[in-house]
Structure formats: C-alpha cells, structure tokens
Amino acid sequence: MAATGSGIRMGPASTLAVLMMIVLLSCVGAQRARAPAATPKGAVQAPGLLLPGQPATAPALAEMAPAPAPGFDELFPPCDGVHVLYESTFTKKIYPFLNVTPWIQPYSFQALATLTNMGYSTVQNWEMGIMFQHNEILVDAGTAVLADGQKMPVDVSNGTILTGATPEDLKNAIETAGNIKLIQRKINILGTEFGVKTDPMPTNINITDKDYNCSAPSFRGNNTMWVCCLEKNRNITLSDDEENYLPPEKGNITILYDVTGAYEKNYMATVSITNNMPVTRIDHWNLSWTWQEDEFINTIKGAQTYEADIKTCVRGIAGRTYSEGPDINKAASCALRPVILDLPTDRTNDTNLGMVKNCCKNGTIYPAIIDPKKTTAAFEINVYKVPPGDDDITHVVPPGDFKFGDGSNTTDGYYTCGKPRLIEPTVYGDPWNSLIHRRSAVKTWQVTCNITAEVKRTPKCCVSFSAYYNESVVPCRSGACGLPDKPPSLVYGEEDSSATCDRNASSVLLPYGALTLAPVNRTKQIKAWAALNRRPLPDPLPCTDYCGVNVNWHIVSDFAKGWSARLTFLDWSNITYPDWYAVIEMPNATAGLQEAYTMNATRLPLLNNSLGDAMINNTFVVTGIEGYNNYLMAAQNLTSGKIQSVISFTKETTPGIDVPLGGGFPSRIWFNGEECVLPEMVPINAACRSAAPSALLTLVVGLIIFLLSLIGCDR
C-alpha cells in the first residue's frame, strides 16, 4: 500500500486482506444480532423489553407467578352458622408391623379440626364432637382437652368431645369486625388408629351446643369433612369480657366445687354432694376426679381420702416445688386421681377432721321426702398448685372426669357424670350470723351425675302377695335378685344351687307359714302344699328369689267402708338396716290411707323427679318408730329380721276401688330407695272366681226364657 496525492492506493494483496476483514466483521456483527448478550446472573430483566433480534415470545412457564390458592369461601358452600371442618393431614405405619393381619396394623395419624363461627351469636364454652370409627387412641389435641376430663392417651373409638382447656367462647364476626383469631379455633390432633393406610376419617363431626342443629357431613376428596351447624334462633349477641356463667343443670346427683379462698400457691375449696332423687337413698358414697394440672390435696376436713400416695408428690414436680413447705410427706393425697370417702358420724365435731357443715354422715345421703336436712354431704380441701400455674392467684382449674359411686358399686358406671360447668358463685351465709352480710365463692363449678339407663343393677328386695280370701301366697319371683352360682348365705343352703334348681321355671305357690322359713327349709312345705292342692311341681324345683329383703303385702280385711293390709319386712341378709324406709305406690288406694299402727305412714306430696318433672301423687312412705322398730335386723341362725304393721284404708275417698281385683295391692315398692321386684300375679278371690260362672249361667237362662216368651207371643 502507497500514499498518493489523491488518497491511499492499495496493492492486490492489501485489497484482499481488507476484504477478508470486512467479511469477518460482518459475520461477527450478524452473529451478535442473532444472539443477544446473556443477562448477568442475579440481574432482573424488565418485562416486555426485547433485545435486538430477540423474538417476541411468551416467558417460560417457570418464570410465571403462581395462581393464588382458592379461598375458604371458594372451597366450601356458604354457612351462616358454625362451620366445623376435619382434615386428615398425615398417616404413617408404626410398630409393630403386622403384615399378616393388616386390619389391626397400627398407624399414627394427624388431623386438623377447625371451628369457624360464621353466624350471629357467640358460642359459649364451645365443644366439638368427633365420632371416630377406627379404634382410635387420642394422644394429643394441642390446646384442647377432653370434655369429660380424661387424661390422654385415651381410647376414643366410640367418639369423644373436645373443648378448651379453660372455658372458651367462639365469638361471632359481627361483634369482632371479622377478627379471625376470635371467631376461629384450630385443633391439632395426634393419635393412633388401626387398619387404615391413608386418611382415616370419622363418621361424623359437630358442635354439642343444644341451640344448634348440624347438617349431615359432606366430603371434599378423601381427607376433608365438614358440617354446617345452624342456630335455632338467629339473634345477634354481643358478649362482654366478664366470665360467662352457664345456667345450673338438673340431675340425679349435683356436685358443687366452690373455691372459697384463692392464694398464689394454693386455694381452699368446699365440695358438696346433693341427692336430688325423689325416693332413692345413697349409702356409702364415694367420689373421685382427675387433676388437670397435677395438683394435690394438702389437707381435708369433713371426709377422708382413700390413699395418700405420697411417692407421687416426692418424686414429682410437687416435691421439687415445695421442698421448703408445706410438708408433702403429710399431704392428704398426692394421687392424680384421689378417691374421697365420708367420715363416720362420731367425727362430726372433731376439730381436726370434722367441723364442716353437712359432713360426717357415714356416707348416707337421704332423699328430701325422708329428711330435707340430710340431702347434702360436704367436705373442705386445701389444694396446692404446681408450676406453671402456681404463681397466679386467679389461676384455678377445676378437676375433671368426675366419678360418683355408692357402697361397693364404685366402678359399675351406674352414675355418669358430666364435665364441670362454671356457674354463678355460690352465696354463703356469713359466719358471724349477720342478718345482711353474705359471702360468695370465688368461683363455682357444677358437675351433674345421672343414673345410666344402660346399666342395670341386680335388685336387692322382692315382694310377695297374699290375702285372707286365698290360702296360698304368691311368692317372690324365681331369681328376682339374680341367680348366683353359690348361695350368698346359709339361709339359701351350703352347696352349689345352680345344679339343684330350675333357673327357667316360675315360682310356685306357698302356704302362708312358709314365708318365715329360711329358703333352704321350704322344700318340704312346697311339696306338701302342692300335693294338698293337687298342683304339679317342676322337677327340679324353681330357684328361690335370692333377695336379701322380702316384703309381704297381705290383705287382712275388706268391708263396705274400708279395708286393711298387713305389711311385713323380712331381712334374710347379713346386713342390718338402720333408719329404714319404704315408699309404696298405690294409684287406687293412696288417697284412702288412714293409719299404720306400728309404723309411721305418710302420704307424699306431689313429687318431682330429678329432672324437675312431676310424678303422679299416688305414693306414701312408711318408716320405723324411733327406738322401737327403726332398725331392721340381719338374719341370725336361719331366722330373719322382722318388722310388720297393719295399715288401714278408707273407701270414702276412693269410691269404686276393687280390693281383690288388684286395687288393694301396690304397683311399685321401694325399700331404702331401691325398687323391689313384684310377683307375677295377685291372689285370686275364690268366691269371685266361683261366682262368675253362676252369673253367666243366670244370664244365659234369662236370655233363653226371654226368647221363648217372644216365640210364644208370635203364636
């Protein structure tokens, strides 16, 4: 290449080099135009900005923002009540591995239950019912507890009710401006079930509030169930911050747990038990419960604990907390589930153990018809708290899972108790006997116990009927009080009775004198009486009644203006009954009751049962006379204890009563509050039985004569 006056002149070689460079640069430029520069790592590219040569394509799927999850209202239909949701969230096979029997393979499961108040009213002290179906064992429920107070783990295969550890309200959205924290409760459930690999679901869920009706359960997929519980009366309610007291409940037995004094580390409580049953007497009551926060009873007055169980305090958190006092080695009971019994009457004025109003009755609580002043038993306890609730004077949690029993029947489930209900504090009369000043409990919880309909106890007494117009006695039913394999006492024999009597045969008629013979000595009388009256006997003979107390009702006389009966109590047991009583129901005769000659007999006023329902006013009560026959003595030397009296009735207030045809016999009898088994029939009046054919014959003969007279007239 050489310079000239007009410019640069290139030779052939230079020209070729320049051309090659131009081509190379053109290729590089084209390549850059086709491939945009890479975005530096971590840099954000502005949306919609295309580099030169970049095609206008949609962004990759990974670069798009995720769609929002559907809201609660989009997943479930509207509910203007309480929405109850149950979601199965996790299932895992756990030991032992039972590959041969997979239907009993245990699995750990987790679930989430959610209550959302979408209605108008606040739900006070919410409770959620879950009807499990896979033999579930509930291990943990987060901040919720079992409504009956049982400790977890617990078998909930028949369903359970969950509630807040302390009474909690589920407020409504109207009064909280939709604050989800106040209108919703979530319950994290952990447990064990058997046989279901994934999503073990219950059969039903609900809230137990009586003011709500819950729908049938609906499902979403295999792991979600919900119901909508609607209010019966839709009224907007605004609650306040005060404690919500529930109305008292009615029941057979009511228990009040009154906190009478609150302190930082402990509190004083008075526990009272009231018998509300109209005729039933409670003997040898006992009470137990489960502490919710490992409390212990330091002292007790008016009753006694069955066991101190000091080791529980010494080895537990109580021993570490109260090493400097009080002396836990002297605690009345450290048991997680203490059992409390009454004291004998001679401890009533004991300054260390007694001196509590309504205490020390030897476990007996009477119905009001016998003595209104003896319907309640009470005792006082000093309860010590443990961390973390031991530094708050206002922190008091009542015990739960109350159990009530009487006598030897402590675990038969005859009484079923509900959970403690916070009610208006009990008001007491002032200890200084002021006419105006009153004191109230700090807090009061009520527990109601009712007789369980499904549990039937073996009767303890039976009834026989007899009358002056029939020589035979209709005895107690065969096996009226059970059919034990071995005789309960010598009055029934010494050998196995099941092989020597017919368990299915009805009882046979007896001569009146056989009633006072011990059952073991009646066989000859039964056979002789059957032979005399030409009646067949089953072989073997029917079993006896096996009742400790026999009641005989005998019609003594029947006149135009009145009649009388003899009432006899025979005690064949080894138990003496002090201050006994009997309640007798006679719908056709009670209004005519006049007098009992060696007993006290009183017509009862209109009674209410334990639930407040009126009973028919057709009963009267008989009791012994103090110092004369108020003790029914136990059997001795094959001879029964015996008390009897004649009772007279007038017909002026019971016109039309037919004594022999049933009007003169009781329809029900209770002895000491327990109903006795009635016989199969009433004695037959032989005169009435023979008169009936005569009357029929007279009627037939008269009809024939009348027809013949008509025929004669036609002729």
Secondary structure, DSSP 8 states (H G I E B T S, - for coil): -EE-SSSEE--HHHHHHHHHHHHHHHHHHHHHHHS-----TT----TT---TT-------GGGS-------HHHHS---SSEEEEEEEEEEEE-SS--SS-GGG-EEEEEEEEEEEE-SSS-BTT-EEEEE--S--EEEE-TTEEETT---SSEE-TT-EEEEESS---B--HHHHTT-HHHHEEEEEEEEEEES-SS----SEEEE--TTEEE---EEETTTEEEEEEEESS-------SS---------SEEEEEEEEEE-SSEEEEEEEEEE--SS--B-SEEEEEE-SS--EEEEEESEEES---HHHHHHSHHHHH-TTSS-GGG-SB--SS-EEEE--GGGTT-TTT---TT--STT-B--TTT-GGGSEEEEEEEEE--TTSTT-TT-----EEEEEEETTBSSS--EEE---EEES--EEE-TT--SS-EEE-SEEEEEEEEE-TT------EEEEEEETTEEEEE---TTTT---SS-SSGGG-SS-STTTSBSSS----EEGGGGGS-GGG-HHHHHHHHHHTT----SS-B-----SEEEEEEEEEE-SSEEEEEEEEEE-SS--EET-EEEEE-TTTGGGEEEESSSEEEE----B-TTS-B--S-EEEEE--TTTT-EE---BTTB-EEEEEEEEEESSSSTT--IIIIITS-SEEEETTEE-B--S-----HHHHHHHHHHHHHHHHHHHHHHHHHHHHH-
